[in-house]
Amino acid sequence: MATGKRGIGRVTYEDPKKALRGFEQSWEANLRLLGKVAGQKGAIEEQSALFRKRADEFEQQVGGFQEFLVKVPVLAAIRTWLEGKLSEAQWKERYFDNITRLFQKELIPLIDSRGRLIMLEYFIENGHRAILEEIRATEGWTAFEKEEIVQCYVAFSQSLARLSHNLVPDGIDPDRERVRNKAVSYETFIDFIPHLSERDALIAKLLYFCDLPMEAILTLKQAALNKKSYSIQIDSGPVVVPRHLFSELVEFTKDSPGAKKLVFTNVRGDQVDRTHLNQSFTRACEKSVRKEKITPGTLLKVKSDRECLGLRDSE
């Protein structure tokens, strides 16, 4: 005789037939609540069964497609993507030339140490973040060129994600992701930053990308730079820095070695004055295309909840 529930220890299992009967009764009761929909019970059940069948079939197809994907060379995926861009007027400058630059710097994993082609399985396991970080840390390209190359690679990764039905993840620009909730937009920041001196630009980047307090930046000593972890040690703990920014900091301090020395100093070797920074930022804003007011404080500021939701003050 059925007991209704079977179990071992604390885990219980409903009798399948009894559970199905209970479900059908409850489901019919719900349909009656919907009035006219109750008369379409047969069509709903038919489509429910078909939906389950097609979902199971698709799941099997996805499994087979995933097995195929891991055997596709990265180079083959890049060729497919570039061919799809031929209809665009500036396909060569925007895509082909930038991919060529990545090939020249060997930033995309294409061939392993044994000379074998690397497959898309690499991206499934590792994603794209390390490549994007490396692009911005690469020497020999201007800041503008790096932006163009990053956006080209992001476009490739997004196309790859769509073609693979997201089995291969897309790439997200790590710099833009870090500041997506900042009050100062990324576009405004990169328009502003070229008009600062090297020292002031580095201070601005630490404020914007790392949210470091101004006092921590101005008193930062070279000993606080941890080259193994790409981090800065401050009183509250280590702060991870974007690779390209950390490389810039190391390059900036190489001609003035000394663990106890400040990273940023004025011409007299003393701590940088905040008033000077405010004046420097004002001049840079005046020279920028957007002319938006930026201060050290606004680089730390985040959007309000309404701004994050895209709501205007009048709404």
N, C-alpha and C positions, 0 to 999 in steps of 0.2 A: 504494500500500500504506500502511495506517495505521501511524503510528510510535508511537502510544500517547500522546504529548504533543506539543503544538504551542506555539510561543512566539516572542516577540519580545523580544530583550534578556534581562532577568532575569525577565520575567513569563511563566509557563508555563500552558498550558491543557490539562486532561485531555480526551482524546477522549470525547465525550458517551456514545456507545454502550458503549464499554469501561467508563466510569465507572459507568453504570447496571448493567451486568452484575456488576461488582465489588460494588456496593452490595447488589444482590439476594442475592448469595451470602453476604455478611457478615450481612445482616439475617436470612436463614433460619437461619444458624448461631446467632445470638443467640436466635431463637425456640426452637430446639431445646434451648438451655440452660434455658429456662423450663418444659420438660416439657409439661404439658397445654395450655398456651397455644398451642403450635405447631399444634394442630388447629383453631385459630380464625384461621388466617392469612387466609382469604378475607374474613371479617367485618372484620378489622383493616384490610385494604387498602381495602375498600369505605368504611369510616368515615373513613379517611385522605383518600381522594379527595373525599368529601363535605365533610369539614372544610375542605380547601383551597378548594373551590368556594364554600362559605358565607362563609369569611373574605374571599375576593376580592369577593364580592357586598357584604359589609358595608363593606369598604374603599371601594367605589364609593359606597355610600350615605352614608358619613361625609363623603366629599369633597363630595357634593351638599348635605349638611346644613351643612357649614362655609361653603359659598358662600351658603346661606340666612342663616346666623347673622350674617354681616358686614353684612347689610342690615336687621337687626332693630334698631329704636331702643332705646336704654337705657331710655327711659320705658316702652316696651311690656313689657320684661322686668321692670321694677319693679312694674307693674300686675299682671302675671301672678303674681308672687311674693306680693304683698299679698293678692290674691284667695284664694290658697291658704291664707292664715292666718286666714280668717274663722271657721273652726270652733274656734279657740282662744279661751278665755274673755277673755283680756286682749289681744286682737289690736290694739285701737286704741292702748292705752298702750304696749305693748311694741314695736310695729312701725310702725303708721301715723303716730303722733305723732312718733316719732324720724326717720322718713323725711321728714316735713314739716319738721323742724328742719334737716335736711341740705339740703332744697330752699331754705329761707329763707336759709341761709348760702352757697348756691351751691357746695357742696362736691362734689357729684356732677356730672360733665360731661354735661349734657343737651342743650344747644343751643350751636352754635358762634357765632363773631362775626358771621356772616352770617344768623343766625336759623334755620339748618338743624339738624334733629335729628341728634344724635350717635348712631352705631350701636355695637353690641357689639364691633365691630372694635377700638374704642378699648381695651377691657379685654384683648383678645387681645394687643394690642401693648404695653400699658403696665401691666397688672396693677392691683392695688388698693392697694399699699403707700403711695403718695403721699397718697391720700385718707385712709387711716387715720392717717397721721402728722399730716395737717392737722386732723383732727377733734380730736385731743388738744392741738393748738396753738391752737385757736380760742378767742377770748375771749368771755365772756358766759355760759358754761356752767360749772356746778360740776363738781368732779372726779367726783362720782357720776353726773351727767348724761352726762358724756363716756364713762364706762364703759358706760352703758346704750346710748348711741348707737353706740359702737364694736362692741359685741356684736350690735346690730341689723344693722349693715352687714356684719359678718362672716357672720351667718346668711344674709343676702341673697346674698352672694358664693358661699357654699358651695352654696346651692340652685341658683344659676346654673351652677356647675360641674357639679353632678349632672345638671341638665336638658340641658346641652350635652355630656354625656359627656366632661367635662374639656377640651373644646376652648377654653372660656373658663376661665382658672385661678381657683381660689378665693382668697380673701383670708385672710392670716394676721396676727393681731394682732401688730404688731412689738414692742410692749413685752413681751408674754408670751413671744414667741419669743426675745428677748434673755436672758430669765432662766429659761428652761425647765429648765436644769440646776442652778439655784441651790438651796442647802439651804433657804433661806427661800422658801416658796411665794409666788406673786404675790398670792393672796387674803389671806395673812397680812400681806404688806407694805402693801397698800392699806387694810387695817384698822388698821394701826399708824401710818401716815404722817400722818393728820389730827390726831393728838395731839401733834405736834411744832410748834415755832415755825417760821416761814417759813424762817429761816436754817438751822436744824437739819434741816428736811425736805429742803432742797436738797442739803445735805451727804449725807444718807442716800440720796437719789436718785442722786447721782454715784457713791457706793459700789456701789449695787445695779445700776444700769443700765449703768454705764461701767467698772466694775472699777478705778477710779482708786485708787492708794495713798492712805492717809490723809494722809501728809506732803505729797503733791502737791496735795491738796484744800485743806489748811490754809494752804499757802504760795501758792496760786493768785492770780495778779494779773490785773487787768481786761484788761491788754494781751494776755493769752493767749487771750481770747475772739475767735475768728475768725468774724465774722458772715456772711462769704461762703460758707464751707464748713460752718457749724454744727459747728465743732470747737474743741477746746481743745488748746493747745500745751503739752506738758510735756517734760521732759528726754528721755524715750524716743521722742518724736515726737508727731504730732497724734492726738487721740482724737475720733472722731465722736460727737456727743451727739444723743440724740433731739430732734427739733425742738421739742416742747413743753417739754422741760427747758431747752433753750438759750434759748427765749423767756422762761422764768421767770428764768433767770440774768441776762439783759439787763434785764428789768424790775426785778429786785432791786437792780442796781447803778446804775440811771439817776439816782438822787438823790445818788450819791456819785462823780461822775466823777473820773477820774484814772488814767491808764494804769498807773502804778506802784503804785497802791493795791491792797491785798488785796481779794479778792472777799468774803471772810468775816472779820469782826472781832468782838471783844467790845465792850462799852459804852465801853471806854476807847480803842477804835480799834486794839487790839493783836490778835495772832493768837489764835484761839479755843483754849481749853484743852481737852485731851482728857478730862480728868476731868469737866469740865462736860458734854461730849457723852455720856459714859457714864451720868451721872446723868439727863440729859434723856431718853435712850433708855429707861432703867429706868422713869421716870415714865410715859412714853407707853405702854409695854407694860402697865403696871398699869391704864391707862384703856381699853385696847383690849378688844374683845369676846373675842378668842381668848386673850389673856393669855400668848401664847408669848414666851419670852425672846428678845430681839433686841439684839445689840450691834453696834457698827461692824464688828467682825471677822466676825460671822455673815453680814452682808450681802455680804461678799466670798467666803464659803465656797461651794463647789460640792458637789453630791451625790457620794457615792461611786459606784463602778461598780455595786455591788450595788443601791443605791438607784435609779440610773438604769434598771436592769433590772426594778425593782419587786419586789425580793426582800427579805424580812424577815430579821432576824439569825438567826432559828431555822431558816431554810431552808438 
